[in-house]
Amino acid sequence: MSSISHPPPVVCVVGFHHARGPEIEFWLGVEDGRDPAIENDWNFLPFMALSDGAHTTTEDFSYFTLRQQETPQSPATSLFGISCTRQLDARELLNRPKDVTRSTVQKSLVVIAGSPHSFGHLREKLSVVTRAWFDQRDFTDVEILKEFQESLAAGLQDADEDRDQYLGSSLREFIHEYKHQTLVLFKCCLLQPKMLFFGSRCERLCMMQFALISLIPGLIRKLEDCADPEMDHYERSVTKPTSLRTSERGSLLAYMGLPLQIFGKGSLFGPYTPLQQLDTLADYGTKSYIVGSTNSLLLQQKDRYSDILVNLDESTITISSSSLRAALTLSAADRRWIDFLTQTIYQTWDDEYPSRPRSHGYLGSEEFIRLQFEEYLLALLAATKYQKYLFATPYHLRELSAFPDIDGDPSVDFNESWIDAWKKSGSFRLWDKLTDDHLFDIVEPRHPTAGGLSIDDINRRLTQQIQDLHLDDRLATSREALNKHLATGQKKVSSAFNSLWADIETLREAQRSRQQEARAARQNASASSANPLSPLAASLASPSTPGSEAGLLPSPSRFARFQSGESTPGTPGARFDAASLRARAPDLSHAQAAVGAAGQKAGAYISSWGTWAKEQRKGWGRSRENLSIRADDGERAEKVSGVETESDAARPAETEAAKQRLRVVSPRKSKRGSRESVGGDGIGRLDA
């Protein structure tokens, strides 16, 4: 194939004018009087250099592609630009121009080169020079920019063209963030759909796209047709390899048809694509592209401008095409392969230095990841050729002795739907035309992790899903909050128990007090039940009480015997036992009932005595002798009431004598006397 000579890198400055917007101020490294923007129709260059949202950061970088028009010396090709944007407070300028009316001055230093493979170290130089130019606070002094442009021309010419220089984000960070979806994006770009990347930071947006396409070996140096869908110089100039040196990696890759040209006729690559290029994306001739944007307006029209949307701010992938979704489903072997790679990254991950393994070894390094993808891609190409061989060759003519372990079609492990979709793409058509049909004789047509779904795969996926949940991080916060709540809860529970115990003690003390009061009340009730008429007897026996004269009151000896617990003669079963009353005293209900009944009977008894006393008063004036007898009988009754001076044996005779005298004095007493013989003086009825 004919090589394209790239022009030396040129430098320009893009500024933001308050009235005209972004515009190119001047060029460095071009002949006087020439304007490459006008010659190549780079109308969108200022908008590519000053990305949307660049004013929100101190420093930002933008990467873009430009089409260089065909010249008599070279065909049309793609150029690559990188810009560094900074801003400065207008009050800090030493020489402030009259047209600077805004509070800040925003400018971008742009470098345009023929290949992006050296942009890695170029980015660092560009950052240093731009910062130094802004620190001068005088944009009319461009001497440092001229020296920078001259050093770029010499440096790029001295660069080793055979040495791989990869551009893009760290693949370790890429896989660590997107895990198995990294393989989904890799296989997606081979199908050449419309891929749209969105992110608020322009540099990260561009680096993710460069990192993805760098997984295709050699593609970063074969992007001459990516700036315009109309260009197809690579397909017209490339030739089929006729020789192979297996000892040389470059020869092996070229013989296997690498790099796969995913940016050819009808394709576009724009790491940063401004809104001014939307017409190009919607053009009928644009069949596929990989572009990036920082403007959220595209999110509102994602179904129109994308088959798959990668939102870097939210780390999400949205596939709007159903056919593409089916093709991008990972097979069991695919998932096993990417899970192994992801697990390796996690095992060697270092939070302080994420771009290199924790052990500083080869396992998990950038080179290790690239070789794993290279092995996967070579096996995919060989399996596709082997499938084609199986379909084109009758069974009896097949020479399969070299692959005794392969049973059937090995391309099934790469997902048959994906294989069928890839065969419809332009990259497959060009690859199939440039490669030998027996590539499987060089590379084994077998998936690196071939085989169906196994228990190990399920366990690995479960482990990965558990890791994706970040339970350790979440539980650490939850554990801290839980411990805090437990400590607070422990204090509250302890306080509640203490309060409850205090309430229980208070209740116990109150119950104890009530029991003591009840016990005292029962004792008082027992005492009242044991001697319910003693106050009445005392009042009737008192000389100061009206009607207390002798002969009007019953014999006090009965009250004495009642208090001493003895029975009255002639009233069997009428004896009150004090001990038995005390034994029954604890039954308060019975005691209260007995007291109530005794009160009623005592009232009836007093009423009968009152009636009898009235009748006796009528006969007081008739016989004083009877009064003297009653007085003598009263004195004897008082002597009998003293239990400590009288003997128990003398009491019945004296009592009977008193009764006889009372019967002589009052004949009416016979009816009451008969009642006393049955019930005594009422005490027997009370006991009953």
Beta strands, then each sheet from edge to edge (+ up, - down):
strand 1: 10-17
strand 2: 21-28
strand 3: 59-68
strand 4: 77-89
strand 5: 104-113
strand 6: 194-198
strand 7: 267-270
strand 8: 288-293
strand 9: 308-311
strand 10: 316-319
sheet 1: 2+ 1- 5+ 4- 3+
sheet 2: 7+ 8+ 6+ 9+ 10-
end
